[in-house]
Amino acid sequence: MVTSVLFCNGSVVFKDGLNSSIVICDGDVTCKEFIKSVVIARGDIKAEKPSFDCVMVAGKHVHAHSDQIDTIKENDHFPLNFVHFFETADAGIEVTASPGGVAVAKLTDGLPPAKAGLKVGDVITAVDGKAAADLETFRRLLRRGTVLEQTVFTVKRDRKDVTVTASFLGWEPPVLKPAK
């Protein structure tokens, strides 16, 4: 692909190379080779062949073989000080993996999940009727839920199924300041 600007909602695999392109991806980016491109990914960046004249910024790791890449940054959660990928903590909830869903590990008082009545230890099995099978699926479902009038969490609490409805109306994601 030549001279493109791509915004990807989730991981993406390019079977051929990217040349003179910009990719911003809310997941992993895998490509045969990157040439004169800027790649920003929430996850990993992987290049099968040597890449050159690129800027690669990953929320996790860059797997690229070349000494001709201009910039590589890893574990960057505010890439180039202008891209912010949604994290569940932004909405006031942190979760861990759990059989059948995700377990609530931490809540921020005053934000929609806590105000709705979710509790630490709850196991969220679904968001708006869609299975929250793992951490990444839950993150994406919650991201979508923050722009809806209401978000319905299906929860296992004390061996019972409970429904908790949160409203994100009026909620704004936090404004992040660039690192100094």
Backbone as JSON, one array per atom type, in Angstrom:
{
  "sequence": "MVTSVLFCNGSVVFKDGLNSSIVICDGDVTCKEFIKSVVIARGDIKAEKPSFDCVMVAGKHVHAHSDQIDTIKENDHFPLNFVHFFETADAGIEVTASPGGVAVAKLTDGLPPAKAGLKVGDVITAVDGKAAADLETFRRLLRRGTVLEQTVFTVKRDRKDVTVTASFLGWEPPVLKPAK",
  "N": [[0.85, -1.16, 0.0], [0.59, 2.17, -0.85], [1.25, 5.51, 0.08], [-0.9, 6.21, 2.12], [-3.38, 6.93, 4.6], [-4.33, 5.47, 7.48], [-6.73, 4.49, 9.84], [-7.23, 2.23, 12.27], [-9.5, 0.11, 13.82], [-8.83, -1.93, 16.04], [-6.71, -4.87, 15.77], [-4.53, -5.27, 12.9], [-3.49, -6.78, 9.84], [-1.23, -6.46, 7.29], [-0.72, -7.81, 4.2], [1.1, -7.19, 2.26], [3.72, -4.74, 1.8], [3.99, -1.48, 3.44], [4.25, 1.76, 2.23], [5.32, 5.01, 2.56], [3.2, 5.78, 4.32], [0.71, 6.43, 6.87], [-0.23, 4.97, 9.85], [-2.57, 4.5, 12.35], [-3.43, 2.63, 14.99], [-5.68, 0.8, 16.98], [-4.71, -1.54, 18.34], [-2.72, -4.39, 17.43], [-0.19, -4.11, 14.86], [0.76, -5.7, 11.97], [3.0, -6.31, 9.36], [4.45, -6.91, 6.13], [6.68, -5.28, 5.4], [7.8, -2.02, 6.38], [8.13, 1.11, 4.91], [9.38, 4.31, 4.89], [7.31, 5.27, 6.64], [4.86, 6.12, 9.17], [3.96, 4.6, 12.09], [1.67, 4.0, 14.55], [0.7, 2.24, 17.29], [-1.54, 0.74, 19.6], [-0.91, -1.72, 20.62], [1.41, -4.24, 19.73], [3.97, -3.76, 17.21], [4.83, -5.31, 14.27], [7.2, -6.33, 11.92], [7.89, -8.23, 9.11], [9.99, -8.2, 7.28], [13.11, -6.36, 6.89], [12.8, -2.91, 7.76], [12.74, 0.59, 6.91], [13.52, 4.13, 7.34], [11.41, 5.0, 9.11], [8.95, 5.87, 11.6], [8.13, 4.37, 14.52], [5.85, 3.75, 16.97], [4.86, 2.15, 19.78], [2.42, 0.84, 22.0], [3.03, -1.44, 23.27], [5.37, -3.53, 22.18], [7.97, -3.19, 19.67], [8.7, -5.1, 16.95], [10.86, -5.21, 14.79], [13.24, -5.49, 12.24], [15.92, -3.72, 11.67], [18.44, -1.28, 11.23], [17.89, 1.08, 10.26], [15.66, 2.42, 11.02], [14.16, 5.35, 11.94], [12.93, 6.22, 14.4], [12.07, 4.51, 17.3], [9.76, 3.78, 19.71], [8.74, 2.23, 22.64], [6.22, 0.83, 24.8], [4.7, 3.14, 25.1], [2.15, 5.09, 26.14], [0.88, 7.37, 25.41], [1.18, 8.21, 22.63], [3.41, 10.19, 20.75], [2.5, 12.4, 22.02], [-0.1, 13.11, 21.24], [-1.9, 11.15, 20.48], [-4.35, 9.26, 22.0], [-5.28, 6.26, 23.3], [-8.21, 4.56, 24.27], [-8.6, 3.46, 27.59], [-9.79, 1.25, 30.12], [-9.59, 2.31, 32.69], [-9.86, 5.01, 32.22], [-12.59, 5.39, 32.22], [-13.15, 4.86, 34.79], [-12.94, 2.26, 35.8], [-11.2, -0.71, 36.55], [-10.14, -3.89, 35.5], [-9.6, -7.46, 35.82], [-8.57, -10.58, 34.34], [-10.93, -13.26, 34.37], [-12.59, -16.37, 34.95], [-15.21, -16.81, 32.69], [-15.61, -14.11, 32.21], [-14.72, -10.78, 33.11], [-13.15, -9.61, 36.05], [-14.0, -7.11, 38.38], [-11.57, -5.02, 39.54], [-10.9, -2.54, 40.52], [-12.49, 0.53, 41.25], [-13.36, 3.89, 40.45], [-14.47, 6.34, 42.55], [-17.39, 8.28, 42.01], [-17.41, 8.13, 39.25], [-19.13, 6.8, 36.31], [-19.3, 3.74, 36.35], [-18.97, 3.07, 39.13], [-20.91, 4.75, 40.3], [-23.17, 3.55, 39.24], [-23.35, 1.22, 40.65], [-21.68, -0.99, 40.43], [-19.38, -3.34, 41.88], [-16.24, -3.96, 43.51], [-14.85, -7.07, 42.81], [-17.08, -8.07, 41.52], [-18.0, -10.07, 38.71], [-17.96, -9.31, 35.48], [-19.89, -10.4, 32.91], [-21.06, -9.72, 30.53], [-21.54, -6.92, 28.31], [-23.92, -4.71, 27.39], [-25.33, -6.89, 26.36], [-23.45, -8.33, 24.95], [-20.9, -10.75, 25.07], [-18.35, -10.44, 27.46], [-15.7, -11.66, 27.12], [-12.93, -11.51, 27.5], [-10.15, -9.4, 28.53], [-9.5, -7.49, 26.48], [-11.76, -7.57, 24.78], [-13.7, -6.68, 26.6], [-12.7, -4.06, 27.07], [-13.11, -2.86, 24.57], [-15.91, -3.1, 24.31], [-16.73, -1.53, 26.48], [-15.64, 0.93, 25.72], [-17.27, 1.51, 23.5], [-19.66, 1.6, 24.89], [-19.46, 3.95, 26.37], [-20.33, 6.02, 24.79], [-22.97, 5.71, 24.45], [-26.43, 6.17, 25.46], [-27.05, 4.67, 27.7], [-25.38, 2.01, 29.45], [-25.41, -1.42, 29.82], [-24.47, -3.69, 32.19], [-23.92, -7.11, 32.62], [-23.67, -9.08, 35.39], [-21.98, -11.32, 37.58], [-22.54, -11.83, 40.89], [-21.93, -12.82, 44.07], [-22.7, -15.44, 43.33], [-25.03, -14.96, 41.94], [-26.92, -13.72, 39.15], [-26.79, -10.42, 38.14], [-28.03, -7.31, 36.99], [-26.6, -4.3, 36.02], [-26.99, -0.94, 35.36], [-25.41, 1.66, 33.75], [-24.96, 5.16, 33.25], [-23.4, 7.17, 30.93], [-23.85, 9.71, 30.17], [-22.92, 13.04, 29.91], [-20.44, 12.46, 30.9], [-16.99, 12.89, 30.42], [-14.03, 11.88, 28.76], [-10.81, 11.71, 30.4], [-8.52, 14.48, 30.16], [-5.4, 14.26, 28.92], [-2.12, 15.23, 29.74], [0.82, 16.07, 27.96], [3.91, 14.3, 28.46], [6.68, 15.65, 30.24]],
  "CA": [[0.0, 0.0, 0.0], [1.43, 3.35, -1.0], [0.72, 6.81, 0.44], [-2.21, 6.04, 2.71], [-3.58, 7.25, 6.01], [-5.24, 4.43, 7.93], [-7.12, 4.41, 11.24], [-7.7, 0.85, 12.41], [-10.19, -0.19, 15.07], [-8.44, -3.31, 16.34], [-5.47, -5.31, 15.13], [-4.58, -5.33, 11.44], [-2.37, -7.45, 9.18], [-1.06, -6.08, 5.89], [0.02, -8.91, 3.56], [2.2, -6.58, 1.52], [4.38, -3.67, 2.54], [3.45, -0.13, 3.49], [5.23, 2.72, 1.78], [4.88, 6.41, 2.7], [1.86, 5.72, 4.9], [0.51, 6.68, 8.29], [-1.17, 4.01, 10.41], [-2.87, 4.64, 13.77], [-4.16, 1.39, 15.19], [-6.08, 0.45, 18.34], [-4.4, -2.96, 18.46], [-1.41, -4.72, 16.87], [0.0, -3.91, 13.42], [1.72, -6.63, 11.38], [3.18, -5.98, 7.95], [5.64, -7.5, 5.54], [7.74, -4.3, 5.62], [7.4, -0.62, 6.46], [9.1, 1.98, 4.26], [9.02, 5.73, 4.98], [5.97, 5.31, 7.2], [4.66, 6.38, 10.59], [3.06, 3.58, 12.61], [1.36, 4.17, 15.97], [-0.18, 1.14, 17.66], [-1.79, 0.52, 21.03], [-0.27, -2.99, 20.95], [2.71, -4.51, 19.13], [4.23, -3.51, 15.79], [5.68, -6.41, 13.79], [7.59, -6.29, 10.5], [8.51, -9.49, 8.71], [11.25, -7.89, 6.57], [13.71, -5.11, 7.36], [12.08, -1.68, 7.47], [13.63, 1.75, 7.01], [12.98, 5.49, 7.31], [10.1, 4.94, 9.75], [8.72, 6.18, 13.01], [7.28, 3.32, 15.06], [5.54, 4.0, 18.37], [3.98, 1.07, 20.2], [2.02, 0.74, 23.4], [3.73, -2.61, 23.79], [6.73, -3.72, 21.67], [8.25, -3.12, 18.24], [9.46, -6.25, 16.46], [11.26, -4.82, 13.44], [14.67, -5.74, 12.05], [16.59, -2.74, 10.83], [19.11, -0.19, 11.93], [17.56, 2.28, 9.49], [14.4, 2.99, 11.49], [14.51, 6.62, 12.57], [12.47, 6.3, 15.78], [11.29, 3.41, 17.88], [9.39, 3.97, 21.1], [7.92, 1.13, 23.14], [5.5, 1.07, 26.06], [4.28, 4.54, 25.08], [0.7, 5.1, 26.24], [0.4, 8.65, 24.91], [2.11, 8.34, 21.51], [3.73, 11.48, 20.14], [1.77, 13.4, 22.8], [-1.37, 13.53, 20.69], [-2.81, 10.02, 20.29], [-4.71, 8.61, 23.26], [-6.14, 5.1, 23.14], [-9.11, 4.38, 25.42], [-8.32, 2.43, 28.58], [-10.95, 1.15, 31.02], [-9.39, 3.22, 33.83], [-10.37, 6.33, 31.82], [-14.0, 5.42, 32.57], [-13.29, 4.63, 36.22], [-13.01, 0.84, 36.16], [-10.08, -1.56, 36.16], [-10.57, -5.28, 35.57], [-8.62, -8.53, 35.6], [-9.16, -11.77, 33.69], [-11.65, -14.14, 35.29], [-13.39, -17.35, 34.2], [-16.55, -16.37, 32.32], [-15.71, -12.67, 32.0], [-13.64, -10.0, 33.72], [-13.46, -9.26, 37.44], [-13.76, -5.71, 38.75], [-10.46, -4.94, 40.49], [-10.83, -1.2, 41.11], [-13.47, 1.5, 40.76], [-13.1, 5.28, 40.85], [-15.67, 6.97, 43.08], [-17.92, 9.42, 41.27], [-17.5, 7.88, 37.81], [-20.32, 6.01, 36.01], [-19.43, 2.35, 36.83], [-19.16, 3.06, 40.58], [-22.21, 5.36, 40.58], [-24.22, 2.61, 38.83], [-23.47, 0.16, 41.64], [-20.72, -2.09, 40.29], [-18.57, -3.5, 43.1], [-15.0, -4.72, 43.38], [-15.13, -8.5, 42.95], [-18.08, -8.47, 40.53], [-17.49, -10.6, 37.45], [-18.78, -8.81, 34.37], [-19.95, -11.44, 31.88], [-21.5, -9.13, 29.27], [-21.8, -5.48, 28.24], [-24.96, -4.5, 26.39], [-25.73, -8.17, 25.78], [-22.33, -8.98, 24.25], [-20.02, -11.41, 26.02], [-17.08, -9.8, 27.82], [-14.93, -12.9, 27.29], [-11.55, -11.27, 27.9], [-9.86, -8.0, 28.83], [-9.56, -6.65, 25.28], [-13.16, -7.48, 24.36], [-14.36, -5.8, 27.56], [-12.25, -2.7, 26.82], [-13.79, -2.35, 23.37], [-17.34, -2.96, 24.6], [-16.88, -0.37, 27.35], [-15.38, 2.13, 24.9], [-18.5, 1.75, 22.76], [-20.71, 1.95, 25.84], [-19.32, 5.31, 26.9], [-20.97, 6.99, 23.91], [-24.39, 5.41, 24.41], [-27.23, 6.78, 26.52], [-26.83, 3.84, 28.88], [-24.6, 0.8, 29.24], [-25.92, -2.44, 30.72], [-23.48, -4.71, 32.56], [-24.42, -8.34, 33.21], [-22.67, -9.32, 36.42], [-22.11, -12.4, 38.57], [-22.22, -11.31, 42.22], [-22.37, -13.79, 45.08], [-23.31, -16.57, 42.6], [-26.3, -14.55, 41.33], [-26.83, -12.83, 38.0], [-27.28, -9.09, 38.45], [-27.89, -6.34, 35.91], [-26.25, -2.96, 36.5], [-27.08, -0.01, 34.23], [-24.64, 2.88, 33.96], [-25.16, 6.24, 32.29], [-22.2, 7.96, 30.68], [-24.25, 11.05, 29.7], [-22.21, 14.11, 30.59], [-19.08, 12.04, 31.23], [-15.97, 13.22, 29.43], [-12.76, 11.21, 29.04], [-9.82, 12.62, 30.97], [-7.6, 15.17, 29.27], [-4.03, 13.91, 29.31], [-1.09, 16.24, 29.47], [2.06, 15.46, 27.46], [5.02, 14.11, 29.41], [7.69, 16.71, 30.1]],
  "C": [[0.9, 1.23, 0.0], [0.63, 4.61, -0.65], [-0.73, 6.72, 0.91], [-2.21, 6.56, 4.13], [-4.66, 6.3, 6.48], [-5.48, 4.54, 9.43], [-7.77, 3.06, 11.41], [-8.29, 0.63, 13.79], [-9.94, -1.66, 15.4], [-7.18, -3.66, 15.57], [-5.65, -5.44, 13.62], [-3.32, -6.02, 10.93], [-2.37, -7.0, 7.73], [-0.21, -7.16, 5.24], [1.21, -8.4, 2.76], [2.84, -5.5, 2.38], [3.59, -2.39, 2.56], [4.55, 0.83, 3.13], [4.63, 4.11, 1.88], [3.47, 6.5, 3.25], [1.89, 6.09, 6.37], [-0.55, 5.7, 8.76], [-1.32, 4.32, 11.9], [-3.85, 3.51, 14.09], [-4.43, 1.11, 16.66], [-5.93, -1.06, 18.54], [-2.99, -3.19, 17.95], [-1.38, -4.41, 15.38], [1.09, -4.88, 12.96], [1.78, -6.35, 9.89], [4.44, -6.66, 7.43], [6.84, -6.58, 5.74], [7.14, -2.91, 5.63], [8.51, 0.21, 5.83], [8.57, 3.41, 4.34], [7.61, 5.93, 5.53], [6.0, 5.68, 8.68], [3.62, 5.37, 11.07], [2.91, 3.79, 14.11], [0.36, 3.09, 16.31], [-0.35, 1.06, 19.17], [-1.07, -0.74, 21.49], [1.13, -3.09, 20.37], [2.76, -4.06, 17.68], [5.2, -4.59, 15.35], [5.93, -6.25, 12.3], [8.32, -7.58, 10.17], [9.86, -9.29, 8.04], [11.85, -6.63, 7.16], [12.93, -3.89, 6.89], [13.04, -0.51, 7.59], [12.87, 3.05, 6.85], [11.56, 5.55, 7.91], [10.13, 5.5, 11.16], [7.73, 5.12, 13.49], [7.1, 3.57, 16.56], [4.5, 2.97, 18.8], [3.64, 1.17, 21.68], [2.65, -0.45, 24.07], [5.13, -2.66, 23.19], [6.8, -3.57, 20.15], [9.15, -4.3, 17.89], [9.8, -5.96, 15.0], [12.77, -4.95, 13.34], [15.25, -4.72, 11.09], [17.34, -1.75, 11.71], [18.84, 1.11, 11.19], [16.19, 2.83, 9.86], [14.76, 4.24, 12.28], [14.14, 6.66, 14.06], [11.73, 5.04, 16.16], [11.03, 3.78, 19.34], [8.48, 2.81, 21.48], [7.29, 1.53, 24.46], [5.09, 2.54, 26.2], [2.75, 4.58, 25.07], [0.08, 6.44, 25.89], [1.28, 9.02, 23.72], [2.18, 9.73, 20.91], [2.98, 12.63, 20.79], [0.5, 13.91, 22.15], [-2.34, 12.39, 20.42], [-3.08, 9.41, 21.67], [-5.67, 7.47, 22.96], [-6.95, 4.91, 24.41], [-8.63, 3.22, 26.29], [-9.49, 2.41, 29.55], [-10.81, 2.09, 32.22], [-9.87, 4.63, 33.51], [-11.82, 6.5, 32.26], [-14.24, 5.06, 34.03], [-13.39, 3.18, 36.65], [-11.75, 0.13, 35.68], [-10.5, -3.0, 36.41], [-9.39, -6.22, 35.38], [-9.35, -9.69, 34.94], [-9.82, -12.64, 34.75], [-12.42, -15.16, 34.45], [-14.8, -16.81, 33.94], [-16.69, -14.88, 32.1], [-14.49, -11.95, 32.53], [-14.08, -9.59, 35.11], [-13.12, -7.8, 37.69], [-12.7, -5.68, 39.84], [-10.42, -3.6, 41.21], [-11.88, -0.32, 40.46], [-13.08, 2.89, 41.25], [-14.42, 5.9, 41.29], [-16.08, 8.15, 42.2], [-18.0, 9.21, 39.77], [-18.6, 6.85, 37.53], [-20.34, 4.56, 36.5], [-19.66, 2.26, 38.34], [-20.53, 3.64, 40.95], [-23.35, 4.41, 40.25], [-24.38, 1.46, 39.82], [-22.59, -1.06, 41.4], [-19.87, -2.13, 41.55], [-17.3, -4.27, 42.79], [-15.33, -6.18, 43.68], [-16.23, -8.98, 42.03], [-17.39, -9.07, 39.33], [-18.45, -10.16, 36.36], [-18.71, -9.85, 33.26], [-20.37, -10.89, 30.52], [-21.67, -7.62, 29.43], [-22.76, -5.28, 27.09], [-25.28, -5.78, 25.63], [-24.64, -8.91, 25.03], [-21.34, -9.51, 25.27], [-18.71, -10.64, 26.21], [-16.1, -10.92, 28.14], [-13.51, -12.68, 27.79], [-11.34, -9.76, 28.08], [-10.02, -7.08, 27.62], [-10.99, -6.49, 24.78], [-13.92, -6.55, 25.3], [-13.98, -4.33, 27.3], [-12.99, -2.1, 25.63], [-15.28, -2.17, 23.6], [-17.59, -1.75, 25.49], [-16.65, 0.92, 26.58], [-16.63, 2.5, 24.12], [-19.6, 2.23, 23.7], [-20.64, 3.37, 26.36], [-19.97, 6.37, 26.01], [-22.47, 6.73, 23.76], [-25.12, 6.09, 25.56], [-27.08, 6.01, 27.83], [-26.07, 2.59, 28.48], [-25.05, -0.21, 30.28], [-24.84, -3.51, 30.93], [-24.23, -5.91, 33.13], [-23.32, -8.85, 34.11], [-23.01, -10.57, 37.21], [-21.64, -11.81, 39.9], [-22.79, -12.29, 43.24], [-23.19, -14.92, 44.45], [-24.68, -16.25, 42.0], [-26.01, -13.68, 40.12], [-27.51, -11.51, 38.37], [-27.09, -8.22, 37.22], [-27.63, -4.96, 36.51], [-26.24, -2.03, 35.28], [-26.37, 1.29, 34.59], [-24.99, 3.9, 32.88], [-23.85, 7.02, 32.16], [-22.55, 9.34, 30.13], [-23.56, 12.1, 30.54], [-20.79, 13.75, 31.0], [-18.15, 12.41, 30.09], [-14.7, 12.45, 29.76], [-11.75, 12.2, 29.6], [-8.94, 13.25, 29.9], [-6.19, 14.87, 29.77], [-3.08, 15.02, 28.91], [0.15, 15.52, 28.96], [3.11, 15.35, 28.55], [6.05, 15.21, 29.17], [9.05, 16.11, 29.94]]
}
